[in-house]
Amino acid sequence: MIKKLTAEFLGTFVLVAAGTGAVAMDASVFVISLAFGCAVWSMILVFGKWSGAHLNPVVSIIFALHGKLEKQALLPYLLSQCLGATAGALLVYAMNEKVAAGFTLPSEQISSSEAFGIEVGITFVLMFTILRAPCLVGSSINRIALLVGTTVGVNAYLFGPMTGASMNPARTLGPALVAGNLDYLWLYLFATVLGGTVALAIHKAIPPKQAGCC
């Protein structure tokens, strides 16, 4: 278990440090999206065989509900991910002249309800892609990592300017804690979990045709 929790901590640490680090560097939306997508892709390759490389509390929650993660492992996974995200945000804070970067907030151009709907939608797309990955690209961890990383990157590019494209409560929590801004944490917590839950419900309601994809 220690090996799995270490993998979740380090994987989420790299994800948040890379993505919010790009924000701190005032990179373009494309580069920020690429940073998040490449971080997910590489961490799945590195840690996928250790812990499954969830890197995201929503993934762990949905896998626990789906019987793909032991119930007793859920809380330790969530804690490791949140600690890793906070450590990643602290690293960027320390290297960015003690200025927090990359915390997710809805754009001023959209309402909280619109932001909530966007986060539900993009988390649904991400989680459904993860659940169906073996059907879409086979069991190869290389192809699964590329598919999931690409999904994160595309979602971040399309919706990052609107909501920050969290899709991940830990990714939001870490930078928010460092910034001391928890005003919208509720939105990114409930919307992402709801999106993941809907994805699981549809995945179960429409069984994949290929054997071994569930």
C-alpha positions as CSV (number, residue, x, y, z in Angstrom):
1,M,0.0,0.0,0.0
2,I,2.9,2.4,0.8
3,K,4.1,2.0,-2.8
4,K,0.7,2.8,-4.2
5,L,0.2,5.9,-1.9
6,T,3.6,7.2,-2.8
7,A,2.8,6.8,-6.5
8,E,-0.4,8.8,-6.0
9,F,1.4,11.5,-4.0
10,L,4.2,11.9,-6.5
11,G,2.0,11.7,-9.6
12,T,-0.4,14.3,-8.4
13,F,2.5,16.5,-7.2
14,V,4.0,16.5,-10.7
15,L,0.6,17.1,-12.3
16,V,-0.1,20.2,-10.2
17,A,3.5,21.5,-10.2
18,A,3.8,21.2,-14.0
19,G,0.4,22.7,-14.8
20,T,0.3,25.5,-12.3
21,G,4.0,26.1,-13.0
22,A,3.1,26.8,-16.6
23,V,0.5,29.3,-15.4
24,A,3.0,31.0,-13.1
25,M,5.3,31.4,-16.2
26,D,2.4,33.2,-17.9
27,A,2.3,30.6,-20.7
28,S,-0.3,30.6,-23.4
29,V,-3.5,28.5,-22.9
30,F,-2.1,26.0,-25.4
31,V,1.2,25.6,-23.4
32,I,-0.7,25.3,-20.1
33,S,-3.0,22.7,-21.6
34,L,0.0,20.8,-23.0
35,A,1.7,20.9,-19.6
36,F,-1.3,19.4,-17.9
37,G,-1.9,16.8,-20.6
38,C,1.7,15.7,-20.8
39,A,1.9,15.5,-17.0
40,V,-1.0,13.1,-16.9
41,W,0.4,11.1,-19.8
42,S,3.8,10.7,-18.3
43,M,2.6,10.0,-14.7
44,I,0.3,7.2,-16.0
45,L,3.3,5.7,-17.8
46,V,5.5,6.0,-14.7
47,F,3.0,5.1,-12.0
48,G,0.2,3.2,-13.8
49,K,1.5,-0.2,-12.8
50,W,2.1,0.9,-9.2
51,S,-1.3,2.5,-8.2
52,G,-3.3,2.8,-11.4
53,A,-2.1,6.4,-11.5
54,H,-5.5,7.9,-10.6
55,L,-4.0,11.3,-9.8
56,N,-7.6,12.5,-9.1
57,P,-10.0,11.9,-6.3
58,V,-12.9,11.6,-8.8
59,V,-11.2,8.6,-10.5
60,S,-10.6,6.9,-7.1
61,I,-14.2,7.5,-5.9
62,I,-15.6,6.2,-9.2
63,F,-13.3,3.2,-9.3
64,A,-14.3,2.4,-5.7
65,L,-18.0,2.6,-6.6
66,H,-17.3,0.4,-9.7
67,G,-15.4,-2.2,-7.7
68,K,-12.0,-1.4,-9.3
69,L,-10.5,-0.1,-6.0
70,E,-10.8,-1.6,-2.6
71,K,-13.1,0.5,-0.4
72,Q,-10.5,0.6,2.4
73,A,-7.9,2.1,0.0
74,L,-10.2,5.0,-1.0
75,L,-9.5,7.4,1.9
76,P,-5.7,6.8,1.8
77,Y,-5.7,7.4,-2.0
78,L,-7.7,10.7,-1.6
79,L,-5.4,11.9,1.2
80,S,-2.2,11.1,-0.9
81,Q,-3.6,12.9,-3.9
82,C,-4.6,16.0,-1.9
83,L,-1.2,16.1,-0.1
84,G,0.6,15.7,-3.4
85,A,-1.4,18.5,-5.1
86,T,-0.8,20.8,-2.1
87,A,3.0,20.1,-2.2
88,G,3.0,20.8,-6.0
89,A,1.3,24.1,-5.5
90,L,3.7,25.0,-2.6
91,L,6.7,24.3,-4.9
92,V,5.3,26.6,-7.5
93,Y,4.5,29.2,-4.8
94,A,8.1,29.0,-3.5
95,M,9.6,29.3,-7.0
96,N,7.2,32.1,-8.1
97,E,8.4,34.7,-5.5
98,K,5.7,33.5,-3.1
99,V,2.8,34.2,-5.4
100,A,0.2,31.6,-5.8
101,A,-0.6,30.5,-9.3
102,G,-3.0,28.3,-11.1
103,F,-6.0,28.1,-8.7
104,T,-9.2,27.5,-10.5
105,L,-11.9,30.2,-10.6
106,P,-14.9,30.7,-12.9
107,S,-14.3,33.4,-15.5
108,E,-16.1,36.7,-14.8
109,Q,-17.9,36.2,-18.1
110,I,-19.8,33.2,-16.9
111,S,-22.1,32.5,-13.9
112,S,-21.4,30.0,-11.2
113,S,-24.1,27.7,-12.5
114,E,-22.6,27.8,-16.0
115,A,-19.2,27.0,-14.5
116,F,-20.7,24.1,-12.5
117,G,-22.3,22.7,-15.7
118,I,-19.0,23.0,-17.6
119,E,-17.1,21.1,-14.9
120,V,-19.8,18.4,-14.8
121,G,-19.5,18.0,-18.5
122,I,-15.7,17.9,-18.9
123,T,-15.3,15.6,-15.9
124,F,-17.9,13.4,-17.4
125,V,-16.0,13.3,-20.7
126,L,-12.7,12.5,-18.8
127,M,-14.2,9.8,-16.6
128,F,-16.1,8.1,-19.4
129,T,-13.0,8.1,-21.5
130,I,-11.1,6.5,-18.6
131,L,-13.8,3.8,-18.1
132,R,-14.0,3.0,-21.8
133,A,-10.2,3.3,-22.5
134,P,-9.7,-0.5,-22.8
135,C,-12.4,-0.7,-25.4
136,L,-11.2,2.4,-27.3
137,V,-7.4,1.7,-27.4
138,G,-6.9,-1.7,-25.9
139,S,-5.1,-2.7,-22.7
140,S,-1.7,-1.1,-23.6
141,I,-0.8,1.4,-20.8
142,N,1.1,3.5,-23.5
143,R,-2.1,4.0,-25.5
144,I,-4.3,4.5,-22.4
145,A,-1.9,7.1,-21.1
146,L,-1.9,8.9,-24.4
147,L,-5.7,8.8,-24.6
148,V,-6.3,10.1,-21.1
149,G,-3.5,12.7,-21.3
150,T,-4.9,14.0,-24.6
151,T,-8.4,14.2,-23.1
152,V,-7.1,16.3,-20.2
153,G,-5.2,18.5,-22.5
154,V,-8.0,19.1,-25.0
155,N,-10.5,19.8,-22.2
156,A,-8.0,22.2,-20.6
157,Y,-7.5,24.0,-23.9
158,L,-11.2,24.4,-24.7
159,F,-12.5,25.2,-21.2
160,G,-9.5,26.4,-19.2
161,P,-10.3,30.1,-19.9
162,M,-13.8,29.6,-18.6
163,T,-13.4,27.5,-15.4
164,G,-9.7,26.5,-15.2
165,A,-10.8,23.1,-16.4
166,S,-10.2,21.4,-13.1
167,M,-11.9,18.0,-13.6
168,N,-10.0,17.1,-10.4
169,P,-10.8,18.2,-6.8
170,A,-7.2,17.7,-5.6
171,R,-5.9,19.9,-8.5
172,T,-8.2,22.6,-7.3
173,L,-7.7,22.1,-3.6
174,G,-3.9,22.4,-3.5
175,P,-3.5,25.7,-5.3
176,A,-6.6,27.1,-3.5
177,L,-5.1,26.2,-0.1
178,V,-1.8,27.9,-1.0
179,A,-3.7,31.0,-2.3
180,G,-6.0,31.1,0.7
181,N,-9.0,31.2,-1.7
182,L,-11.5,28.5,-1.0
183,D,-14.5,30.4,-2.2
184,Y,-15.3,28.1,-5.1
185,L,-14.0,24.9,-3.8
186,W,-17.6,23.6,-3.3
187,L,-18.2,24.0,-7.1
188,Y,-15.1,22.1,-8.2
189,L,-15.8,19.4,-5.6
190,F,-19.4,18.7,-6.3
191,A,-19.4,19.3,-10.0
192,T,-16.5,16.9,-10.7
193,V,-17.8,14.1,-8.5
194,L,-21.3,14.5,-10.2
195,G,-19.7,14.4,-13.6
196,G,-17.8,11.2,-12.7
197,T,-20.9,9.6,-11.2
198,V,-22.9,10.3,-14.3
199,A,-20.1,8.8,-16.4
200,L,-20.2,5.6,-14.3
201,A,-24.0,5.3,-14.6
202,I,-23.9,5.6,-18.4
203,H,-21.0,3.2,-18.6
204,K,-23.0,0.6,-16.6
205,A,-26.2,1.3,-18.5
206,I,-24.5,0.8,-21.9
207,P,-22.3,-2.3,-21.6
208,P,-19.3,-2.3,-23.9
209,K,-19.4,-4.9,-26.7
210,Q,-15.9,-6.1,-26.2
211,A,-15.2,-8.5,-23.4
212,G,-13.1,-7.3,-20.6
213,C,-13.9,-3.6,-21.1
214,C,-16.0,-3.1,-18.0
